[in-house]
């Protein structure tokens, strides 16, 4: 392929809307172009790289025994009603009506469709285990699309679904997909860290995310350098500290605190640290109010609280509900006298001498003892884990890193099998529920993550496996017949050797071609010019190295092929 016949335009300046390096570089290198917020067109170079990522995914899924299918992106909404997810997915799902007013959705994922299909296709245990997958466009109505392909409204995802006869067999399918993901990201040139994760709206009791560690990552990753424990912030746990020894506590005392509501205001008013306060939060869980206590200097981990309650929907109560439940406006809730279910973080067990809201306007309470003054149903690990908290496994201090989620694997159990009555006939002749798993990889997000993890100040540094082209061949003297003949020869011989090569045949200055070669980032740069040929050959340079080799023309192809095989 030659530049003169390719739809590619490079940009010198960063796009205004781009916030992270990979987004800037993918636009500047001519890989993608923005249509609207969260919507991107893939240009020829971008499509080539995208297809290479998808092919790696496809090869490893096939190697793991999965079978490729393709399901409709447009789905009947009643399928999502059967699983209960039409409500829980909320406004993040695109919904529309067809001409007969039937509600439809654009699929953000395909658990419902796949389970329905398997109901109709599988009847006997002899047909299991079975794992199917697709590589297809998905849609999510992101409230704030950002970071290019990282958080888009339309994207390409590989989603797979396993069906087994038992939980033990499902564990084997899960491990096969987990291992396939490790191979996929390694082949893409990514350092991806598997971490324990929350299952969210997908469901199930166990999952792992594959995180590409990067300072620009949106997700927090809790990491223990001592023992290797890793989890995202939604799932991360901390080891409970020593239970404080109960001491004689004073009598509860009301203190007037006019317009003092926030923890910062309370710290200034009472002149004490944040962990002295009881932060009382009122939520609505499946339509019923519930309260939770966390130390004043910590934040509640909503997924943990939701798992503890075992509810489908959890949201902060509105002002009217808070007033109704506590008898006070927002900012003055407390545990003393509450009649709704009350839970607390494990760090508050046996705590005394605390300060809390008084469930009374402009009033707080001093000397609160939870054992004496409140009825807490359970003390659990309910806060966001932070740097320095003790590891739940070894007790050593935890670290916080940033990560980009590129893949997620779930043990679903029978959540969807029950909703769709997905059963098989056992060897004993009994109808039993299929046990499921699901497994997603953001193909477009993985592509951008490669760029985010492989770039420098001059541009992209592609791994050979997913580079649009392995070699960029620069013709520095397009009007010199001898130079053009060597370029033609190298192009043909490299193509015959199975090497992707892109020829820059523009009539531009050498400096422009060098800058564009670095920006586009093909792993190997080959330069052919009259001066170089006079010195005895062509220049060959790796994108990630400053060393330049002068190689005779008749040895150039063998040298390049060897480099292609040796570089990552």
Number of C-alpha atoms within 10 A of each C-alpha: 15 15 13 12 9 12 11 15 13 15 14 10 10 15 14 7 13 16 14 15 20 26 24 21 27 28 23 22 23 20 25 23 16 14 9 10 15 22 18 18 13 18 17 16 20 22 15 17 21 23 16 17 23 23 15 18 23 20 13 19 24 16 12 18 15 22 16 14 12 10 15 11 16 16 18 18 19 15 19 22 14 14 18 15 17 17 13 18 17 10 13 14 19 18 17 14 12 9 6 6 8 11 14 18 20 20 24 21 20 21 23 21 18 18 23 18 14 19 16 10 10 18 16 16 18 12 13 16 19 17 22 20 24 20 22 17 18 21 21 21 19 17 12 11 17 18 21 26 26 24 20 24 24 18 21 20 24 22 23 26 26 25 28 24 23 16 17 11 15 22 17 13 26 23 13 16 27 22 13 19 26 18 14 23 23 14 19 23 19 22 18 22 20 23 23 22 23 24 22 16 12 17 19 19 14 16 23 23 26 25 26 26 22 16 14 16 20 14 19 20 29 29 22 24 13 13 12 12 18 24 24 27 24 22 22 26 23 21 18 16 11 7 12 12 8 13 11 8 14 12 12 16 13 16 15 14 18 10 13 19 19 13 18 13 13 21 17 12 11 13 9 11 14 18 18 19 24 27 27 22 21 24 20 17 20 14 12 11 19 22 24 24 26 24 21 21 14 17 15 20 18 17 19 20 21 17 16 14 14 12 12 16 14 22 14 16 20 12 13 12 17 23 18 10 20 24 17 21 19 21 23 27 29 27 29 20 12 17 13 15 14 21 24 27 20 21 21 21 18 16 21 23 20 19 26 26 29 25 25 20 22 18 21 24 24 21 17 26 25 20 14 12 14 16 17 17 11 15 17 17 22 27 26 18 28 20 14 13 19 20 27 16 14 14 16 16 18 23 18 18 17 18 23 26 25 25 26 24 27 25 24 27 24 21 17 26 24 16 17 20 16 23 22 23 17 15 10 6 10 10 16 17 23 30 26 31 27 27 23 22 25 23 25 25 22 26 26 24 30 24 23 27 21 18 19 15 8 14 24 28 24 27 23 22 21 24 26 27 23 24 29 25 25 23 26 26 20 19 10 12 11 15 21 19 11 19 25 13 14 22 23 15 14 18 12 10 12 10 18 19 23 20 21 23 20 18 13 13 10 16 10 10 20 15 14 20 25 23 25 25 30 27 28 27 23 25 24 24 23 18 13 17 19 9 12 12 22 27 21 22 20 21 21 18 9 8 9 13 13 17 20 16 19 13 11 20 20 14 14 23 16 11 17 20 10 9 13 15
